[in-house]
Amino acid sequence: MSTLQNNKRMAVDPSILWPAVAAILAASLPLAIYPEAGKAVVSGLLSWFTGNFGWLYLLTGIGSFFFMCWLAFGPIGKIKLGAPEDKPEFKKVSWIAMLFCAGIGISICNWAFVEPLYFLSSPPLGVESGTAEAAEWAAMYPMFHWGVVPWALYLMPALPIGYALYVRKVHVLRLSEACRGILGDLVDGPVGKIIDIVVIFSIVGGVGTSLGLSVPLVSALFQAMFGLEDSFLLQMAILATWTLMIGWSVYNGLNKGIQTLSNINAILAFVLLVFVLFAGSTVFLLNLWSNSFGLFMDNFFRINFWTDPVGKGGFPEGWTIFYWAWWIAYAPMMGLFVARISRGRTIKELIINGVVWGSVGCWAFFAIWGGYALDLDVSGTVDLQAVLSEGGIPATVVAVLQTLPASGIVIPVFTLLCFVFLATTVDSSAYMLAAICTKEITGYQEPARWNRILWTLLLALVGVGLLSVGGLKAVQTSTILVALPMIPVLFIMAASMLRWAYEDFGADLAPHAIARCDLQGKNVLVHQYDGKASTIEETSGIAATPQTSA
């Protein structure tokens, strides 16, 4: 392809880019300019959304999990995302690292130490606070909030987008295109543009949540290392440093930038996890995790449907519904990113690896870091609940790290992990936002560099707005607000993929893996048995239903 043709393909779609930019600026600038008025508005919105739509977030979560199980272990799971000759673009370990780091980011550094402490003082399901039972529930509940249901939500958009990219061979990387199986030509008009703008707003809101929570944490770490005073200027300097790192990553693209950061991140995280496991009460941590897993399995259905309609204690709204909204807000970015890096893998492979390894990775952080913090508090070594109440999340994380051996080394390494963790999330988001705004792009291409850098700067601006307002409630509201419109889009995409799959493959979903390819100008289906292509048959078009092979 000539350079001129390639530049034409990579041109930005102004009908999506500029309305999205205008909407983001309209939401971010008032927060930064009028922080007090912004606090009042977001407080009212949070109560209204959680009070009226909490049930919908919960049903969407558990419904996504069962849908993923049905896909993975049913005939559709055998469909390959790509042609028969397509090999996975990334090695499996790097692929899993990219998937995990993009989906979790620095958030787990924020919550792994402190979420169990919150639940110890305000446990769910009417459990008395500060008791041994409360400690057990406090250790278990993060397994729920960071487990199989969130990762199923992440994969809801990933599968339809991957199908559209690598089976249907579309030349756009947008969620609206994955809705074409149901909406048809409507995706080419205003309906499609609205979906893409909602998606952009959802991604920006989700990433803005991470920035709003994470910059104060790193600010506290810098204060502990260098004796600095906390200030808005220090937070802005940290945000600027982050923006430069993320800008470098997105400028260099998937293979050199994002994959490199993800690999570094995985190594740092593994080293710190192993260190804390053996520096702490190892046997206690292993016993606590085993107990938590049993408690989780025993109460799986109860906690997934619990809305506390009579007691109205506020736990589901403040925690589970917020988390489900957070995952849904991030789902478009994860869907686009995971689909882009998953060429050559079957639907079953993507689901199993995403749900299992994503959940196991999160559980490891909470079992070790969260268990260590609980042990410090319950044993009376450090009154972490008092620290959390007086100093908030950042001060608590620093207090926990300072109890570790060689804390003078551990804190800088942890700070580096935080930097790289958030960078892997935000650069993945900037990359996908740039792809959405590109007129024509295949799963084999990357968006224009200036487009990627633009979105990096816009994400930083959203972070400034949320930091100006301050407080967890503003962050929660932004997440729940942008997630609600995404719920119907997720269901439309799922229905669209099912319709395509049965149109494309029909009764031929029995072989081990099925792929669609182009052979001498003809659309054909290639059935794969034990990795070898065989039983090639011609179809009349991309939506044709093939005859059952002999």
Secondary structure as GFF3:
##gff-version 3
##sequence-region A 1 550
A	DSSP	alpha_helix	3	9	.	.	.	ID=ss1
A	DSSP	alpha_helix	14	33	.	.	.	ID=ss2
A	DSSP	alpha_helix	35	73	.	.	.	ID=ss3
A	DSSP	three_ten_helix	75	78	.	.	.	ID=ss4
A	DSSP	alpha_helix	92	104	.	.	.	ID=ss5
A	DSSP	alpha_helix	107	111	.	.	.	ID=ss6
A	DSSP	alpha_helix	115	121	.	.	.	ID=ss7
A	DSSP	alpha_helix	132	145	.	.	.	ID=ss8
A	DSSP	alpha_helix	148	166	.	.	.	ID=ss9
A	DSSP	alpha_helix	175	178	.	.	.	ID=ss10
A	DSSP	alpha_helix	180	183	.	.	.	ID=ss11
A	DSSP	three_ten_helix	184	188	.	.	.	ID=ss12
A	DSSP	alpha_helix	190	226	.	.	.	ID=ss13
A	DSSP	alpha_helix	232	253	.	.	.	ID=ss14
A	DSSP	pi_helix	254	258	.	.	.	ID=ss15
A	DSSP	alpha_helix	259	279	.	.	.	ID=ss16
A	DSSP	alpha_helix	282	298	.	.	.	ID=ss17
A	DSSP	alpha_helix	300	305	.	.	.	ID=ss18
A	DSSP	alpha_helix	315	315	.	.	.	ID=ss19
A	DSSP	pi_helix	316	320	.	.	.	ID=ss20
A	DSSP	alpha_helix	321	340	.	.	.	ID=ss21
A	DSSP	alpha_helix	347	365	.	.	.	ID=ss22
A	DSSP	pi_helix	366	370	.	.	.	ID=ss23
A	DSSP	alpha_helix	371	378	.	.	.	ID=ss24
A	DSSP	alpha_helix	384	402	.	.	.	ID=ss25
A	DSSP	alpha_helix	407	436	.	.	.	ID=ss26
A	DSSP	alpha_helix	449	469	.	.	.	ID=ss27
A	DSSP	alpha_helix	472	483	.	.	.	ID=ss28
A	DSSP	alpha_helix	486	504	.	.	.	ID=ss29
A	DSSP	beta_strand	513	519	.	.	.	ID=ss30
A	DSSP	beta_strand	522	529	.	.	.	ID=ss31
A	DSSP	beta_strand	532	538	.	.	.	ID=ss32
###
